Amino acid sequence: MAKVSFKITLTSDPRLPCTVLSVPESTLTAVLKFAAEEFPVPAATSAIVTNDGVGIPARPAGGVFPKRGSELRIVPRDRVGAC
């Protein structure tokens, strides 16, 4: 099974920490789960977005990589829409 690597940045932290995850192409929900574990945020209330702020729906990770690139952000839902 092929793997896809993503650089995930935690947007709610002013220092913008990041981690690189390699996951099977089959699902993007694995990226959300692993990123939420890496940064202590709840996966159930977080979202994965691109650097441009476009939300990524649950779909095969292999389809996200060519279209959106490898740099994504995790946003805890309590931060969505906050000014």
All heavy atoms as a GROMACS GRO file, in nm:
protein
  606
    1MET      N    1   0.084  -0.118   0.000
    1MET     CA    2   0.000   0.000   0.000
    1MET      C    3   0.089   0.125   0.000
    1MET      O    4   0.181   0.136   0.080
    1MET     CB    5  -0.090  -0.001   0.124
    1MET     CG    6  -0.183   0.119   0.128
    1MET     SD    7  -0.295   0.119   0.269
    1MET     CE    8  -0.399  -0.017   0.229
    2ALA      N    9   0.062   0.216  -0.090
    2ALA     CA   10   0.140   0.339  -0.100
    2ALA      C   11   0.106   0.434   0.013
    2ALA      O   12  -0.005   0.433   0.065
    2ALA     CB   13   0.114   0.405  -0.235
    3LYS      N   14   0.203   0.517   0.049
    3LYS     CA   15   0.182   0.615   0.155
    3LYS      C   16   0.197   0.756   0.100
    3LYS      O   17   0.266   0.778   0.001
    3LYS     CB   18   0.280   0.594   0.270
    3LYS     CG   19   0.251   0.468   0.349
    3LYS     CD   20   0.326   0.469   0.477
    3LYS     CE   21   0.279   0.352   0.562
    3LYS     NZ   22   0.322   0.364   0.699
    4VAL      N   23   0.131   0.849   0.166
    4VAL     CA   24   0.137   0.990   0.131
    4VAL      C   25   0.184   1.065   0.255
    4VAL      O   26   0.140   1.034   0.366
    4VAL     CB   27  -0.002   1.042   0.088
    4VAL    CG1   28   0.003   1.190   0.054
    4VAL    CG2   29  -0.056   0.962  -0.028
    5SER      N   30   0.274   1.162   0.238
    5SER     CA   31   0.324   1.240   0.351
    5SER      C   32   0.265   1.380   0.348
    5SER      O   33   0.255   1.442   0.242
    5SER     CB   34   0.476   1.251   0.347
    5SER     OG   35   0.534   1.125   0.368
    6PHE      N   36   0.225   1.427   0.465
    6PHE     CA   37   0.170   1.562   0.481
    6PHE      C   38   0.242   1.634   0.592
    6PHE      O   39   0.273   1.573   0.695
    6PHE     CB   40   0.021   1.556   0.516
    6PHE     CG   41  -0.067   1.505   0.407
    6PHE    CD1   42  -0.113   1.375   0.408
    6PHE    CD2   43  -0.105   1.588   0.303
    6PHE    CE1   44  -0.194   1.327   0.307
    6PHE    CE2   45  -0.186   1.540   0.201
    6PHE     CZ   46  -0.231   1.410   0.204
    7LYS      N   47   0.268   1.762   0.575
    7LYS     CA   48   0.318   1.847   0.682
    7LYS      C   49   0.195   1.915   0.741
    7LYS      O   50   0.125   1.988   0.673
    7LYS     CB   51   0.415   1.952   0.627
    7LYS     CG   52   0.464   2.048   0.733
    7LYS     CD   53   0.555   2.152   0.672
    7LYS     CE   54   0.586   2.260   0.772
    7LYS     NZ   55   0.656   2.371   0.707
    8ILE      N   56   0.167   1.890   0.870
    8ILE     CA   57   0.049   1.942   0.937
    8ILE      C   58   0.093   2.049   1.036
    8ILE      O   59   0.182   2.026   1.118
    8ILE     CB   60  -0.027   1.832   1.013
    8ILE    CG1   61  -0.058   1.714   0.921
    8ILE    CG2   62  -0.152   1.887   1.077
    8ILE    CD1   63  -0.161   1.741   0.817
    9THR      N   64   0.029   2.167   1.031
    9THR     CA   65   0.058   2.277   1.122
    9THR      C   66  -0.062   2.302   1.211
    9THR      O   67  -0.175   2.303   1.163
    9THR     CB   68   0.090   2.405   1.041
    9THR    OG1   69   0.198   2.378   0.952
    9THR    CG2   70   0.128   2.520   1.132
   10LEU      N   71  -0.038   2.323   1.341
   10LEU     CA   72  -0.145   2.355   1.435
   10LEU      C   73  -0.168   2.504   1.433
   10LEU      O   74  -0.085   2.582   1.477
   10LEU     CB   75  -0.108   2.308   1.576
   10LEU     CG   76  -0.210   2.338   1.686
   10LEU    CD1   77  -0.342   2.268   1.659
   10LEU    CD2   78  -0.154   2.298   1.821
   11THR      N   79  -0.281   2.548   1.377
   11THR     CA   80  -0.305   2.691   1.358
   11THR      C   81  -0.344   2.765   1.484
   11THR      O   82  -0.331   2.886   1.490
   11THR     CB   83  -0.416   2.714   1.253
   11THR    OG1   84  -0.534   2.649   1.297
   11THR    CG2   85  -0.374   2.662   1.119
   12SER      N   86  -0.391   2.695   1.586
   12SER     CA   87  -0.433   2.764   1.708
   12SER      C   88  -0.317   2.802   1.799
   12SER      O   89  -0.336   2.874   1.896
   12SER     CB   90  -0.534   2.678   1.785
   12SER     OG   91  -0.472   2.558   1.826
   13ASP      N   92  -0.197   2.757   1.768
   13ASP     CA   93  -0.079   2.790   1.849
   13ASP      C   94  -0.001   2.899   1.779
   13ASP      O   95   0.037   2.884   1.662
   13ASP     CB   96   0.008   2.665   1.866
   13ASP     CG   97   0.119   2.683   1.967
   13ASP    OD1   98   0.172   2.795   1.980
   13ASP    OD2   99   0.154   2.584   2.033
   14PRO      N  100   0.027   3.012   1.847
   14PRO     CA  101   0.098   3.123   1.782
   14PRO      C  102   0.237   3.086   1.731
   14PRO      O  103   0.290   3.150   1.642
   14PRO     CB  104   0.106   3.230   1.888
   14PRO     CG  105   0.037   3.180   2.009
   14PRO     CD  106  -0.010   3.041   1.984
   15ARG      N  107   0.296   2.981   1.787
   15ARG     CA  108   0.430   2.939   1.741
   15ARG      C  109   0.422   2.852   1.616
   15ARG      O  110   0.524   2.819   1.558
   15ARG     CB  111   0.501   2.862   1.853
   15ARG     CG  112   0.532   2.950   1.973
   15ARG     CD  113   0.588   2.869   2.087
   15ARG     NE  114   0.474   2.799   2.150
   15ARG     CZ  115   0.476   2.673   2.190
   15ARG    NH1  116   0.584   2.602   2.178
   15ARG    NH2  117   0.370   2.618   2.244
   16LEU      N  118   0.301   2.813   1.574
   16LEU     CA  119   0.277   2.730   1.456
   16LEU      C  120   0.364   2.605   1.451
   16LEU      O  121   0.439   2.583   1.356
   16LEU     CB  122   0.295   2.811   1.327
   16LEU     CG  123   0.194   2.922   1.306
   16LEU    CD1  124   0.229   2.999   1.179
   16LEU    CD2  125   0.053   2.869   1.296
   17PRO      N  126   0.353   2.519   1.555
   17PRO     CA  127   0.429   2.394   1.549
   17PRO      C  128   0.377   2.305   1.437
   17PRO      O  129   0.262   2.315   1.397
   17PRO     CB  130   0.401   2.330   1.686
   17PRO     CG  131   0.270   2.386   1.727
   17PRO     CD  132   0.265   2.526   1.670
   18CYS      N  133   0.466   2.221   1.384
   18CYS     CA  134   0.422   2.132   1.275
   18CYS      C  135   0.481   1.994   1.295
   18CYS      O  136   0.574   1.973   1.372
   18CYS     CB  137   0.462   2.188   1.140
   18CYS     SG  138   0.639   2.193   1.114
   19THR      N  139   0.424   1.898   1.226
   19THR     CA  140   0.471   1.761   1.225
   19THR      C  141   0.448   1.705   1.085
   19THR      O  142   0.362   1.751   1.012
   19THR     CB  143   0.399   1.676   1.332
   19THR    OG1  144   0.461   1.548   1.338
   19THR    CG2  145   0.252   1.659   1.301
   20VAL      N  146   0.529   1.607   1.048
   20VAL     CA  147   0.513   1.541   0.918
   20VAL      C  148   0.458   1.402   0.944
   20VAL      O  149   0.512   1.327   1.025
   20VAL     CB  150   0.647   1.534   0.842
   20VAL    CG1  151   0.630   1.456   0.713
   20VAL    CG2  152   0.700   1.674   0.815
   21LEU      N  153   0.348   1.369   0.877
   21LEU     CA  154   0.283   1.240   0.892
   21LEU      C  155   0.285   1.166   0.758
   21LEU      O  156   0.258   1.226   0.655
   21LEU     CB  157   0.138   1.257   0.935
   21LEU     CG  158   0.113   1.332   1.065
   21LEU    CD1  159  -0.036   1.354   1.083
   21LEU    CD2  160   0.168   1.252   1.180
   22SER      N  161   0.314   1.038   0.762
   22SER     CA  162   0.303   0.952   0.644
   22SER      C  163   0.192   0.852   0.671
   22SER      O  164   0.198   0.779   0.770
   22SER     CB  165   0.434   0.879   0.618
   22SER     OG  166   0.533   0.970   0.581
   23VAL      N  167   0.091   0.854   0.587
   23VAL     CA  168  -0.026   0.768   0.606
   23VAL      C  169  -0.057   0.694   0.476
   23VAL      O  170  -0.019   0.738   0.368
   23VAL     CB  171  -0.150   0.849   0.650
   23VAL    CG1  172  -0.127   0.914   0.784
   23VAL    CG2  173  -0.187   0.952   0.546
   24PRO      N  174  -0.128   0.582   0.485
   24PRO     CA  175  -0.171   0.514   0.363
   24PRO      C  176  -0.261   0.605   0.279
   24PRO      O  177  -0.332   0.689   0.333
   24PRO     CB  178  -0.250   0.394   0.415
   24PRO     CG  179  -0.202   0.373   0.554
   24PRO     CD  180  -0.165   0.509   0.605
   25GLU      N  181  -0.257   0.588   0.149
   25GLU     CA  182  -0.338   0.669   0.058
   25GLU      C  183  -0.487   0.655   0.080
   25GLU      O  184  -0.564   0.738   0.036
   25GLU     CB  185  -0.312   0.628  -0.088
   25GLU     CG  186  -0.179   0.659  -0.141
   25GLU     CD  187  -0.174   0.629  -0.290
   25GLU    OE1  188  -0.235   0.530  -0.335
   25GLU    OE2  189  -0.109   0.705  -0.360
   26SER      N  190  -0.528   0.549   0.146
   26SER     CA  191  -0.669   0.514   0.148
   26SER      C  192  -0.761   0.613   0.218
   26SER      O  193  -0.877   0.625   0.181
   26SER     CB  194  -0.687   0.375   0.211
   26SER     OG  195  -0.637   0.377   0.342
   27THR      N  196  -0.715   0.685   0.320
   27THR     CA  197  -0.809   0.771   0.391
   27THR      C  198  -0.742   0.895   0.450
   27THR      O  199  -0.631   0.889   0.500
   27THR     CB  200  -0.882   0.695   0.502
   27THR    OG1  201  -0.973   0.782   0.566
   27THR    CG2  202  -0.788   0.639   0.605
   28LEU      N  203  -0.812   1.006   0.442
   28LEU     CA  204  -0.763   1.129   0.502
   28LEU      C  205  -0.802   1.137   0.649
   28LEU      O  206  -0.740   1.210   0.726
   28LEU     CB  207  -0.819   1.251   0.428
   28LEU     CG  208  -0.757   1.385   0.466
   28LEU    CD1  209  -0.610   1.388   0.429
   28LEU    CD2  210  -0.829   1.499   0.400
   29THR      N  211  -0.900   1.061   0.692
   29THR     CA  212  -0.938   1.064   0.833
   29THR      C  213  -0.824   1.016   0.921
   29THR      O  214  -0.813   1.057   1.036
   29THR     CB  215  -1.065   0.980   0.860
   29THR    OG1  216  -1.043   0.848   0.813
   29THR    CG2  217  -1.186   1.041   0.794
   30ALA      N  218  -0.736   0.933   0.867
   30ALA     CA  219  -0.618   0.890   0.942
   30ALA      C  220  -0.526   1.009   0.967
   30ALA      O  221  -0.466   1.021   1.074
   30ALA     CB  222  -0.544   0.780   0.868
   31VAL      N  223  -0.515   1.100   0.871
   31VAL     CA  224  -0.433   1.220   0.888
   31VAL      C  225  -0.488   1.303   1.003
   31VAL      O  226  -0.414   1.348   1.090
   31VAL     CB  227  -0.428   1.303   0.758
   31VAL    CG1  228  -0.357   1.435   0.780
   31VAL    CG2  229  -0.362   1.224   0.647
   32LEU      N  230  -0.619   1.323   1.004
   32LEU     CA  231  -0.682   1.401   1.111
   32LEU      C  232  -0.660   1.334   1.246
   32LEU      O  233  -0.621   1.399   1.343
   32LEU     CB  234  -0.831   1.418   1.084
   32LEU     CG  235  -0.911   1.491   1.192
   32LEU    CD1  236  -0.857   1.630   1.217
   32LEU    CD2  237  -1.057   1.497   1.152
   33LYS      N  238  -0.678   1.204   1.253
   33LYS     CA  239  -0.662   1.131   1.379
   33LYS      C  240  -0.518   1.142   1.430
   33LYS      O  241  -0.494   1.174   1.546
   33LYS     CB  242  -0.700   0.986   1.360
   33LYS     CG  243  -0.685   0.904   1.486
   33LYS     CD  244  -0.716   0.758   1.461
   33LYS     CE  245  -0.682   0.679   1.586
   33LYS     NZ  246  -0.655   0.542   1.561
   34PHE      N  247  -0.420   1.114   1.344
   34PHE     CA  248  -0.281   1.118   1.386
   34PHE      C  249  -0.236   1.260   1.421
   34PHE      O  250  -0.162   1.279   1.517
   34PHE     CB  251  -0.189   1.059   1.279
   34PHE     CG  252  -0.206   0.911   1.261
   34PHE    CD1  253  -0.227   0.858   1.135
   34PHE    CD2  254  -0.203   0.823   1.368
   34PHE    CE1  255  -0.243   0.722   1.116
   34PHE    CE2  256  -0.219   0.688   1.351
   34PHE     CZ  257  -0.238   0.636   1.224
   35ALA      N  258  -0.281   1.359   1.346
   35ALA     CA  259  -0.245   1.498   1.376
   35ALA      C  260  -0.305   1.541   1.509
   35ALA      O  261  -0.239   1.609   1.588
   35ALA     CB  262  -0.292   1.589   1.264
   36ALA      N  263  -0.428   1.503   1.535
   36ALA     CA  264  -0.493   1.539   1.662
   36ALA      C  265  -0.421   1.474   1.780
   36ALA      O  266  -0.411   1.533   1.887
   36ALA     CB  267  -0.639   1.498   1.659
   37GLU      N  268  -0.370   1.353   1.760
   37GLU     CA  269  -0.294   1.288   1.867
   37GLU      C  270  -0.160   1.357   1.888
   37GLU      O  271  -0.113   1.371   2.001
   37GLU     CB  272  -0.272   1.140   1.834
   37GLU     CG  273  -0.397   1.057   1.845
   37GLU     CD  274  -0.378   0.913   1.799
   37GLU    OE1  275  -0.265   0.876   1.758
   37GLU    OE2  276  -0.476   0.837   1.803
   38GLU      N  277  -0.096   1.400   1.780
   38GLU     CA  278   0.034   1.466   1.788
   38GLU      C  279   0.023   1.600   1.861
   38GLU      O  280   0.104   1.633   1.945
   38GLU     CB  281   0.090   1.487   1.647
   38GLU     CG  282   0.228   1.544   1.644
   38GLU     CD  283   0.336   1.449   1.691
   38GLU    OE1  284   0.317   1.326   1.684
   38GLU    OE2  285   0.441   1.499   1.736
   39PHE      N  286  -0.078   1.679   1.826
   39PHE     CA  287  -0.108   1.803   1.894
   39PHE      C  288  -0.226   1.770   1.985
   39PHE      O  289  -0.326   1.718   1.937
   39PHE     CB  290  -0.150   1.912   1.795
   39PHE     CG  291  -0.052   1.935   1.686
   39PHE    CD1  292  -0.083   1.902   1.555
   39PHE    CD2  293   0.072   1.989   1.711
   39PHE    CE1  294   0.006   1.924   1.452
   39PHE    CE2  295   0.162   2.011   1.609
   39PHE     CZ  296   0.130   1.978   1.479
   40PRO      N  297  -0.220   1.798   2.111
   40PRO     CA  298  -0.329   1.753   2.199
   40PRO      C  299  -0.461   1.828   2.174
   40PRO      O  300  -0.501   1.914   2.250
   40PRO     CB  301  -0.274   1.778   2.339
   40PRO     CG  302  -0.171   1.884   2.322
   40PRO     CD  303  -0.116   1.868   2.184
   41VAL      N  304  -0.526   1.796   2.061
   41VAL     CA  305  -0.656   1.854   2.028
   41VAL      C  306  -0.751   1.739   1.995
   41VAL      O  307  -0.708   1.635   1.947
   41VAL     CB  308  -0.650   1.953   1.909
   41VAL    CG1  309  -0.562   2.073   1.943
   41VAL    CG2  310  -0.599   1.888   1.783
   42PRO      N  311  -0.879   1.755   2.021
   42PRO     CA  312  -0.973   1.647   1.992
   42PRO      C  313  -1.000   1.631   1.842
   42PRO      O  314  -1.034   1.728   1.775
   42PRO     CB  315  -1.101   1.689   2.066
   42PRO     CG  316  -1.088   1.836   2.084
   42PRO     CD  317  -0.942   1.868   2.089
   43ALA      N  318  -0.983   1.512   1.791
   43ALA     CA  319  -1.005   1.486   1.649
   43ALA      C  320  -1.150   1.506   1.610
   43ALA      O  321  -1.180   1.554   1.500
   43ALA     CB  322  -0.961   1.344   1.614
   44ALA      N  323  -1.241   1.473   1.699
   44ALA     CA  324  -1.384   1.482   1.667
   44ALA      C  325  -1.430   1.625   1.644
   44ALA      O  326  -1.529   1.648   1.575
   44ALA     CB  327  -1.466   1.419   1.779
   45THR      N  328  -1.359   1.722   1.700
   45THR     CA  329  -1.400   1.863   1.686
   45THR      C  330  -1.294   1.945   1.615
   45THR      O  331  -1.282   2.066   1.636
   45THR     CB  332  -1.430   1.924   1.824
   45THR    OG1  333  -1.314   1.914   1.906
   45THR    CG2  334  -1.547   1.855   1.889
   46SER      N  335  -1.214   1.883   1.530
   46SER     CA  336  -1.110   1.954   1.454
   46SER      C  337  -1.133   1.937   1.305
   46SER      O  338  -1.206   1.848   1.263
   46SER     CB  339  -0.972   1.901   1.492
   46SER     OG  340  -0.945   1.926   1.628
   47ALA      N  341  -1.069   2.022   1.227
   47ALA     CA  342  -1.082   2.016   1.081
   47ALA      C  343  -0.944   2.026   1.018
   47ALA      O  344  -0.854   2.088   1.073
   47ALA     CB  345  -1.170   2.130   1.031
   48ILE      N  346  -0.931   1.965   0.901
   48ILE     CA  347  -0.809   1.978   0.821
   48ILE      C  348  -0.839   2.077   0.709
   48ILE      O  349  -0.939   2.064   0.638
   48ILE     CB  350  -0.767   1.842   0.761
   48ILE    CG1  351  -0.728   1.744   0.871
   48ILE    CG2  352  -0.655   1.858   0.661
   48ILE    CD1  353  -0.594   1.771   0.936
   49VAL      N  354  -0.754   2.179   0.694
   49VAL     CA  355  -0.770   2.279   0.590
   49VAL      C  356  -0.637   2.298   0.517
   49VAL      O  357  -0.532   2.264   0.569
   49VAL     CB  358  -0.819   2.416   0.646
   49VAL    CG1  359  -0.955   2.403   0.711
   49VAL    CG2  360  -0.720   2.474   0.744
   50THR      N  361  -0.643   2.356   0.398
   50THR     CA  362  -0.522   2.389   0.323
   50THR      C  363  -0.467   2.520   0.377
   50THR      O  364  -0.530   2.589   0.457
   50THR     CB  365  -0.551   2.406   0.174
   50THR    OG1  366  -0.636   2.520   0.157
   50THR    CG2  367  -0.616   2.282   0.114
   51ASN      N  368  -0.348   2.558   0.331
   51ASN     CA  369  -0.290   2.686   0.370
   51ASN      C  370  -0.376   2.803   0.323
   51ASN      O  371  -0.369   2.913   0.378
   51ASN     CB  372  -0.147   2.701   0.317
   51ASN     CG  373  -0.049   2.620   0.398
   51ASN    OD1  374  -0.074   2.589   0.515
   51ASN    ND2  375   0.063   2.586   0.339
   52ASP      N  376  -0.459   2.781   0.221
   52ASP     CA  377  -0.549   2.884   0.170
   52ASP      C  378  -0.681   2.888   0.246
   52ASP      O  379  -0.767   2.969   0.216
   52ASP     CB  380  -0.581   2.859   0.022
   52ASP     CG  381  -0.456   2.865  -0.064
   52ASP    OD1  382  -0.360   2.935  -0.026
   52ASP    OD2  383  -0.454   2.798  -0.169
   53GLY      N  384  -0.699   2.798   0.343
   53GLY     CA  385  -0.821   2.795   0.422
   53GLY      C  386  -0.932   2.710   0.365
   53GLY      O  387  -1.044   2.715   0.413
   54VAL      N  388  -0.904   2.631   0.264
   54VAL     CA  389  -1.005   2.544   0.203
   54VAL      C  390  -1.016   2.417   0.286
   54VAL      O  391  -0.917   2.348   0.310
   54VAL     CB  392  -0.967   2.508   0.058
   54VAL    CG1  393  -1.068   2.411  -0.002
   54VAL    CG2  394  -0.956   2.634  -0.026
   55GLY      N  395  -1.137   2.385   0.332
   55GLY     CA  396  -1.160   2.264   0.410
   55GLY      C  397  -1.144   2.139   0.326
   55GLY      O  398  -1.180   2.136   0.209
   56ILE      N  399  -1.088   2.035   0.385
   56ILE     CA  400  -1.067   1.908   0.316
   56ILE      C  401  -1.168   1.808   0.370
   56ILE      O  402  -1.164   1.774   0.488
   56ILE     CB  403  -0.924   1.855   0.339
   56ILE    CG1  404  -0.820   1.958   0.299
   56ILE    CG2  405  -0.904   1.722   0.269
   56ILE    CD1  406  -0.813   1.986   0.152
   57PRO      N  407  -1.259   1.759   0.287
   57PRO     CA  408  -1.356   1.658   0.333
   57PRO      C  409  -1.288   1.521   0.350
   57PRO      O  410  -1.178   1.499   0.300
   57PRO     CB  411  -1.459   1.654   0.221
   57PRO     CG  412  -1.383   1.697   0.099
   57PRO     CD  413  -1.278   1.794   0.147
   58ALA      N  414  -1.355   1.432   0.421
   58ALA     CA  415  -1.303   1.296   0.437
   58ALA      C  416  -1.306   1.227   0.301
   58ALA      O  417  -1.411   1.208   0.243
   58ALA     CB  418  -1.387   1.219   0.538
   59ARG      N  419  -1.190   1.195   0.250
   59ARG     CA  420  -1.176   1.130   0.120
   59ARG      C  421  -1.040   1.063   0.116
   59ARG      O  422  -0.960   1.083   0.206
   59ARG     CB  423  -1.190   1.232   0.008
   59ARG     CG  424  -1.082   1.339   0.014
   59ARG     CD  425  -1.110   1.461  -0.061
   59ARG     NE  426  -1.104   1.445  -0.204
   59ARG     CZ  427  -1.108   1.546  -0.287
   59ARG    NH1  428  -1.119   1.668  -0.241
   59ARG    NH2  429  -1.102   1.526  -0.415
   60PRO      N  430  -1.009   0.987   0.014
   60PRO     CA  431  -0.877   0.925   0.008
   60PRO      C  432  -0.765   1.029   0.007
   60PRO      O  433  -0.772   1.128  -0.065
   60PRO     CB  434  -0.880   0.846  -0.124
   60PRO     CG  435  -1.026   0.818  -0.146
   60PRO     CD  436  -1.097   0.939  -0.093
   61ALA      N  437  -0.665   1.007   0.091
   61ALA     CA  438  -0.553   1.100   0.102
   61ALA      C  439  -0.477   1.111  -0.030
   61ALA      O  440  -0.421   1.216  -0.062
   61ALA     CB  441  -0.459   1.057   0.214
   62GLY      N  442  -0.475   1.004  -0.108
   62GLY     CA  443  -0.406   1.007  -0.236
   62GLY      C  444  -0.466   1.108  -0.333
   62GLY      O  445  -0.398   1.160  -0.420
   63GLY      N  446  -0.594   1.140  -0.317
   63GLY     CA  447  -0.659   1.239  -0.402
   63GLY      C  448  -0.636   1.382  -0.355
   63GLY      O  449  -0.645   1.476  -0.432
   64VAL      N  450  -0.602   1.400  -0.228
   64VAL     CA  451  -0.577   1.534  -0.173
   64VAL      C  452  -0.438   1.581  -0.211
   64VAL      O  453  -0.418   1.696  -0.250
   64VAL     CB  454  -0.592   1.533  -0.019
   64VAL    CG1  455  -0.548   1.665   0.041
   64VAL    CG2  456  -0.736   1.503   0.019
   65PHE      N  457  -0.341   1.491  -0.203
   65PHE     CA  458  -0.202   1.528  -0.225
   65PHE      C  459  -0.177   1.596  -0.360
   65PHE      O  460  -0.120   1.705  -0.364
   65PHE     CB  461  -0.112   1.405  -0.207
   65PHE     CG  462   0.034   1.435  -0.221
   65PHE    CD1  463   0.104   1.493  -0.118
   65PHE    CD2  464   0.101   1.404  -0.338
   65PHE    CE1  465   0.238   1.522  -0.130
   65PHE    CE2  466   0.235   1.431  -0.352
   65PHE     CZ  467   0.305   1.490  -0.247
   66PRO      N  468  -0.221   1.537  -0.474
   66PRO     CA  469  -0.192   1.602  -0.602
   66PRO      C  470  -0.267   1.734  -0.621
   66PRO      O  471  -0.219   1.824  -0.687
   66PRO     CB  472  -0.237   1.502  -0.707
   66PRO     CG  473  -0.280   1.381  -0.637
   66PRO     CD  474  -0.284   1.408  -0.492
   67LYS      N  475  -0.386   1.745  -0.563
   67LYS     CA  476  -0.468   1.864  -0.584
   67LYS      C  477  -0.433   1.977  -0.488
   67LYS      O  478  -0.432   2.093  -0.527
   67LYS     CB  479  -0.616   1.827  -0.568
   67LYS     CG  480  -0.709   1.939  -0.604
   67LYS     CD  481  -0.853   1.893  -0.603
   67LYS     CE  482  -0.944   2.007  -0.643
   67LYS     NZ  483  -1.083   1.970  -0.640
   68ARG      N  484  -0.406   1.946  -0.363
   68ARG     CA  485  -0.385   2.047  -0.259
   68ARG      C  486  -0.244   2.058  -0.208
   68ARG      O  487  -0.212   2.150  -0.134
   68ARG     CB  488  -0.478   2.020  -0.141
   68ARG     CG  489  -0.624   2.016  -0.176
   68ARG     CD  490  -0.671   2.153  -0.214
   68ARG     NE  491  -0.815   2.149  -0.246
   68ARG     CZ  492  -0.880   2.250  -0.295
   68ARG    NH1  493  -0.819   2.364  -0.318
   68ARG    NH2  494  -1.008   2.240  -0.322
   69GLY      N  495  -0.157   1.963  -0.242
   69GLY     CA  496  -0.020   1.968  -0.193
   69GLY      C  497  -0.005   1.895  -0.061
   69GLY      O  498  -0.098   1.835  -0.010
   70SER      N  499   0.115   1.903  -0.006
   70SER     CA  500   0.145   1.827   0.114
   70SER      C  501   0.138   1.909   0.242
   70SER      O  502   0.153   1.854   0.350
   70SER     CB  503   0.284   1.765   0.103
   70SER     OG  504   0.382   1.867   0.096
   71GLU      N  505   0.117   2.040   0.233
   71GLU     CA  506   0.111   2.122   0.354
   71GLU      C  507  -0.034   2.152   0.390
   71GLU      O  508  -0.106   2.217   0.314
   71GLU     CB  509   0.190   2.252   0.335
   71GLU     CG  510   0.338   2.226   0.323
   71GLU     CD  511   0.422   2.351   0.334
   71GLU    OE1  512   0.373   2.452   0.390
   71GLU    OE2  513   0.535   2.346   0.287
   72LEU      N  514  -0.076   2.101   0.504
   72LEU     CA  515  -0.212   2.119   0.553
   72LEU      C  516  -0.208   2.175   0.694
   72LEU      O  517  -0.104   2.175   0.759
   72LEU     CB  518  -0.287   1.986   0.551
   72LEU     CG  519  -0.299   1.916   0.417
   72LEU    CD1  520  -0.363   1.779   0.435
   72LEU    CD2  521  -0.378   1.999   0.318
   73ARG      N  522  -0.322   2.221   0.742
   73ARG     CA  523  -0.333   2.273   0.879
   73ARG      C  524  -0.447   2.203   0.951
   73ARG      O  525  -0.548   2.171   0.890
   73ARG     CB  526  -0.360   2.424   0.876
   73ARG     CG  527  -0.246   2.502   0.815
   73ARG     CD  528  -0.282   2.649   0.803
   73ARG     NE  529  -0.173   2.722   0.746
   73ARG     CZ  530  -0.088   2.797   0.817
   73ARG    NH1  531  -0.104   2.809   0.946
   73ARG    NH2  532   0.010   2.861   0.759
   74ILE      N  533  -0.429   2.184   1.081
   74ILE     CA  534  -0.536   2.131   1.164
   74ILE      C  535  -0.590   2.248   1.247
   74ILE      O  536  -0.513   2.326   1.303
   74ILE     CB  537  -0.490   2.014   1.254
   74ILE    CG1  538  -0.610   1.954   1.328
   74ILE    CG2  539  -0.380   2.054   1.348
   74ILE    CD1  540  -0.581   1.822   1.396
   75VAL      N  541  -0.722   2.262   1.247
   75VAL     CA  542  -0.786   2.372   1.318
   75VAL      C  543  -0.885   2.314   1.418
   75VAL      O  544  -0.982   2.249   1.377
   75VAL     CB  545  -0.862   2.464   1.220
   75VAL    CG1  546  -0.927   2.580   1.294
   75VAL    CG2  547  -0.772   2.514   1.111
   76PRO      N  548  -0.861   2.334   1.549
   76PRO     CA  549  -0.963   2.291   1.645
   76PRO      C  550  -1.092   2.371   1.621
   76PRO      O  551  -1.086   2.491   1.597
   76PRO     CB  552  -0.901   2.327   1.780
   76PRO     CG  553  -0.754   2.337   1.754
   76PRO     CD  554  -0.743   2.385   1.611
   77ARG      N  555  -1.206   2.306   1.622
   77ARG     CA  556  -1.333   2.373   1.587
   77ARG      C  557  -1.365   2.491   1.677
   77ARG      O  558  -1.433   2.582   1.636
   77ARG     CB  559  -1.449   2.274   1.591
   77ARG     CG  560  -1.435   2.163   1.488
   77ARG     CD  561  -1.482   2.208   1.352
   77ARG     NE  562  -1.443   2.108   1.255
   77ARG     CZ  563  -1.522   2.052   1.169
   77ARG    NH1  564  -1.647   2.086   1.162
   77ARG    NH2  565  -1.477   1.962   1.086
   78ASP      N  566  -1.316   2.492   1.800
   78ASP     CA  567  -1.343   2.606   1.887
   78ASP      C  568  -1.272   2.731   1.837
   78ASP      O  569  -1.302   2.841   1.876
   78ASP     CB  570  -1.305   2.577   2.031
   78ASP     CG  571  -1.157   2.552   2.050
   78ASP    OD1  572  -1.089   2.516   1.953
   78ASP    OD2  573  -1.110   2.569   2.164
   79ARG      N  574  -1.178   2.716   1.743
   79ARG     CA  575  -1.105   2.828   1.685
   79ARG      C  576  -1.162   2.872   1.550
   79ARG      O  577  -1.124   2.976   1.498
   79ARG     CB  578  -0.958   2.793   1.664
   79ARG     CG  579  -0.888   2.751   1.788
   79ARG     CD  580  -0.868   2.866   1.878
   79ARG     NE  581  -0.795   2.822   1.997
   79ARG     CZ  582  -0.753   2.902   2.089
   79ARG    NH1  583  -0.776   3.030   2.082
   79ARG    NH2  584  -0.689   2.856   2.193
   80VAL      N  585  -1.250   2.792   1.492
   80VAL     CA  586  -1.306   2.825   1.362
   80VAL      C  587  -1.395   2.948   1.376
   80VAL      O  588  -1.484   2.954   1.460
   80VAL     CB  589  -1.386   2.707   1.304
   80VAL    CG1  590  -1.457   2.746   1.177
   80VAL    CG2  591  -1.294   2.589   1.280
   81GLY      N  592  -1.370   3.049   1.296
   81GLY     CA  593  -1.449   3.172   1.299
   81GLY      C  594  -1.409   3.269   1.409
   81GLY      O  595  -1.466   3.376   1.420
   82ALA      N  596  -1.309   3.235   1.490
   82ALA     CA  597  -1.265   3.326   1.596
   82ALA      C  598  -1.182   3.439   1.537
   82ALA      O  599  -1.105   3.421   1.445
   82ALA     CB  600  -1.184   3.249   1.701
   83CYS      N  601  -1.201   3.558   1.590
   83CYS     CA  602  -1.125   3.674   1.541
   83CYS      C  603  -1.013   3.708   1.635
   83CYS      O  604  -1.016   3.689   1.749
   83CYS     CB  605  -1.215   3.795   1.527
   83CYS     SG  606  -1.338   3.771   1.399
   0.00000   0.00000   0.00000
